[in-house]
Structures are given as structure tokens and as C-alpha cells.
Amino acid sequence: MKITLGAALLLLAACTTTAESEPPAAASGEPAAGQDCNAEGLHDLVGRPATAELGAEALQRSHARTLRWIRPNSMITMDYSVQRLNINLDAQDRAESFTCG
């Protein structure tokens, strides 16, 4: 029993992330029904640091349901989602561009 509990705790610990390795998560705002992500009006956010506040504002303004932070040379999935906002970051973790998908 002790070995099983210990193994379960190790597996749970392996699934956690640290604040240093990931930009902060932001709460998603609920867009109107049938509305897709629109990143066209986010140009004024370029250059801002990757913070929870930036993510929340970008989500709210783009009407996206989910958010993905993309660092330089990161591997990402190629699936396309009309409900997802991508925030492309530069080497200093500042917003470089915003795209949907």
C-alpha cells in the first residue's frame, strides 16, 4: 500500500509545472455564441510582457475561448482551432504578435 501511494504521488508531482517555465495562465472570457477568435485589434498589446493581465485582456478583446503562449523555437501542435488565441513571444517573453488558430 505504501509503495502504491508513493508511486501515485510521484506521478502527480511529475504532472505539475513551475511558474518559471510557463507564462502565467489567464482566465478565459466567454465569447458570444458562434463568435470566433479575432486578433486584428490587438496590435497595441505588442511589446507587453507575458503576464496574466496581458492574457486576460487579449482573450477578452479577441473573443477567444483558449489561449496559447508560444516562445521562440517552441514545438507546437499544428491543429487549428477557431476559438484559440496564440500569443507569440520574443526571447524576452514579450508579446511579438497575436494570431488565431
C-alpha positions as a Markdown table, in Angstrom:
| # | Residue | x | y | z |
|---|---|---|---|---|
| 1 | Met | 0.0 | 0.0 | 0.0 |
| 2 | Lys | 2.8 | 2.4 | 0.9 |
| 3 | Ile | 4.5 | 1.7 | -2.4 |
| 4 | Thr | 1.3 | 2.3 | -4.4 |
| 5 | Leu | 0.6 | 5.6 | -2.6 |
| 6 | Gly | 4.2 | 6.7 | -3.1 |
| 7 | Ala | 4.1 | 5.9 | -6.8 |
| 8 | Ala | 0.8 | 7.8 | -7.2 |
| 9 | Leu | 2.3 | 10.9 | -5.5 |
| 10 | Leu | 5.4 | 10.7 | -7.8 |
| 11 | Leu | 3.2 | 10.6 | -10.9 |
| 12 | Leu | 1.1 | 13.6 | -9.7 |
| 13 | Ala | 4.3 | 15.6 | -9.0 |
| 14 | Ala | 5.6 | 14.9 | -12.5 |
| 15 | Cys | 2.4 | 16.5 | -13.9 |
| 16 | Thr | 2.9 | 19.9 | -12.3 |
| 17 | Thr | 4.6 | 22.9 | -13.9 |
| 18 | Thr | 6.6 | 25.7 | -12.4 |
| 19 | Ala | 6.0 | 29.4 | -12.7 |
| 20 | Glu | 9.4 | 29.9 | -14.2 |
| 21 | Ser | 8.9 | 27.6 | -17.2 |
| 22 | Glu | 5.5 | 28.8 | -18.3 |
| 23 | Pro | 3.9 | 32.2 | -18.8 |
| 24 | Pro | 1.0 | 32.8 | -16.5 |
| 25 | Ala | -2.4 | 31.4 | -17.3 |
| 26 | Ala | -5.3 | 33.6 | -17.8 |
| 27 | Ala | -9.0 | 33.1 | -17.1 |
| 28 | Ser | -10.9 | 32.8 | -20.4 |
| 29 | Gly | -13.8 | 35.1 | -21.1 |
| 30 | Glu | -16.8 | 33.5 | -22.7 |
| 31 | Pro | -17.4 | 34.9 | -26.2 |
| 32 | Ala | -20.8 | 35.3 | -27.6 |
| 33 | Ala | -22.3 | 32.1 | -29.1 |
| 34 | Gly | -20.9 | 31.4 | -32.6 |
| 35 | Gln | -18.2 | 34.1 | -32.3 |
| 36 | Asp | -14.7 | 33.0 | -33.3 |
| 37 | Cys | -11.3 | 34.4 | -32.3 |
| 38 | Asn | -10.3 | 37.7 | -33.9 |
| 39 | Ala | -6.8 | 39.0 | -33.4 |
| 40 | Glu | -7.0 | 42.0 | -35.7 |
| 41 | Gly | -7.4 | 44.7 | -32.9 |
| 42 | Leu | -4.5 | 43.6 | -30.7 |
| 43 | His | -1.6 | 45.4 | -32.3 |
| 44 | Asp | -1.4 | 47.9 | -29.3 |
| 45 | Leu | -0.5 | 44.9 | -27.0 |
| 46 | Val | 2.7 | 44.1 | -28.9 |
| 47 | Gly | 5.8 | 44.6 | -26.7 |
| 48 | Arg | 4.0 | 44.0 | -23.4 |
| 49 | Pro | 5.4 | 41.3 | -21.0 |
| 50 | Ala | 3.8 | 37.9 | -20.8 |
| 51 | Thr | 1.6 | 38.3 | -17.7 |
| 52 | Ala | -1.8 | 37.0 | -16.6 |
| 53 | Glu | -3.2 | 40.5 | -17.2 |
| 54 | Leu | -2.0 | 40.5 | -20.8 |
| 55 | Gly | -3.5 | 37.1 | -21.4 |
| 56 | Ala | -6.9 | 38.1 | -19.9 |
| 57 | Glu | -7.1 | 41.3 | -21.9 |
| 58 | Ala | -6.1 | 39.6 | -25.1 |
| 59 | Leu | -8.7 | 36.8 | -24.6 |
| 60 | Gln | -11.4 | 39.3 | -23.8 |
| 61 | Arg | -10.7 | 41.6 | -26.7 |
| 62 | Ser | -10.2 | 38.7 | -29.2 |
| 63 | His | -13.3 | 36.8 | -28.1 |
| 64 | Ala | -11.2 | 33.6 | -28.0 |
| 65 | Arg | -12.0 | 30.8 | -25.6 |
| 66 | Thr | -8.5 | 29.5 | -25.1 |
| 67 | Leu | -5.0 | 30.9 | -25.1 |
| 68 | Arg | -1.6 | 29.5 | -26.1 |
| 69 | Trp | 1.7 | 31.2 | -25.3 |
| 70 | Ile | 4.4 | 30.4 | -28.0 |
| 71 | Arg | 8.0 | 31.0 | -27.3 |
| 72 | Pro | 10.8 | 31.2 | -29.9 |
| 73 | Asn | 11.7 | 27.7 | -31.2 |
| 74 | Ser | 8.9 | 26.1 | -29.3 |
| 75 | Met | 7.3 | 22.9 | -30.7 |
| 76 | Ile | 3.5 | 23.3 | -31.0 |
| 77 | Thr | 0.7 | 21.2 | -32.4 |
| 78 | Met | -0.5 | 22.1 | -35.9 |
| 79 | Asp | -4.2 | 21.6 | -35.1 |
| 80 | Tyr | -6.3 | 24.6 | -35.9 |
| 81 | Ser | -8.9 | 26.0 | -33.5 |
| 82 | Val | -11.1 | 29.0 | -34.4 |
| 83 | Gln | -11.6 | 29.5 | -30.6 |
| 84 | Arg | -7.8 | 29.8 | -29.7 |
| 85 | Leu | -5.6 | 32.9 | -29.5 |
| 86 | Asn | -1.9 | 32.4 | -29.9 |
| 87 | Ile | 0.4 | 34.9 | -28.3 |
| 88 | Asn | 3.8 | 34.7 | -30.0 |
| 89 | Leu | 6.6 | 35.8 | -27.6 |
| 90 | Asp | 10.1 | 37.0 | -28.2 |
| 91 | Ala | 13.2 | 35.9 | -26.3 |
| 92 | Gln | 12.5 | 38.4 | -23.5 |
| 93 | Asp | 8.9 | 37.0 | -23.0 |
| 94 | Arg | 7.2 | 40.0 | -24.6 |
| 95 | Ala | 4.3 | 39.8 | -27.0 |
| 96 | Glu | 5.6 | 39.8 | -30.5 |
| 97 | Ser | 2.3 | 39.0 | -32.4 |
| 98 | Phe | -1.2 | 37.7 | -32.0 |
| 99 | Thr | -2.8 | 35.1 | -34.2 |
| 100 | Cys | -5.9 | 32.9 | -34.1 |
| 101 | Gly | -5.8 | 29.2 | -34.6 |
